[in-house]
Structures are given as C-alpha cells and as structure tokens.
C-alpha cells in the first residue's frame, strides 16, 4: 500500500488574471460603472487586470471631452485614474472609435481633423489587441450595454 498522497490541484494562473471588455457607453449604460467596481475589487483582492478593451459604444469612456454634472461621477476620469494608478493598458477599438468621433493625434492627422480627443492612458488599436488577450491565459469578462 502506498503512502503517497494524491496530488493537489492548483488554481490556474488565469483565475487571478482578467481582461475586461466594455461595450456600454458611460451615462447610458451601467456597464462602465459595474466594470470599474469589479476592477477595483479585483485589484484589492490581489488579482490582475491584463488590459481593458473598449468596443462599440464603450469607446466613449476614452473621450477627453466628457463633462458630466459636478454631482455625478466622471466615469471617464475615474477609469483613466484607475488605469494609470494600476499601470493597466487600455485599448479602444479603432473601428468603433472612428465611427463615434473618438480619435488620437495620428488619426487626427491621417483624416485631417481639427482636433483629437483620446484621453490618456487609452490607446486606439485594432481587434488584434483583443484577440491577444482572449488567446492569453486571462479570463475575459464582458460588460455589455444591456438591452
């Protein structure tokens, strides 16, 4: 009879690593606020956010032109501060961004627009960024705009 104990199973590394995808716009959807609450709780629990990806109306979260009333949470500012403090990369889908008037400096020059409005630390990139995250060991969580 063997005295060997059964091997313990480890929690996969991905259990503590998340990629967040937000598709709902701030102020017309609960998605950005719910995602921010989740992200703060995950970081507080020593989990890691691999990256934030904005798609569809979610790209409005990366706008530097958002100015909600002073008695409301500025979600764009709150997300920007959270991402910067925690060194989390954030990407807005280029196709979604351009359709909704969100541009960085290079897209402003490319399309000969008068200004750019992408808030730091957000970047504009293609779906390849999302594919990289989805193919990694992180768990992808979607925060949709709802119906």
Secondary structure by P-SEA (a helix, b strand, c coil): ccccccccccccccccbbbbbbcccccccaaaaaaaaaaaaaaaacccccbbbbcccccccccccccccccccaaaaaaaaaaaaabbbbbccaaaaaaaccccaaaaaaacccbbbbcccbbbbcaaaaaaaaaccbbbbbbcccc
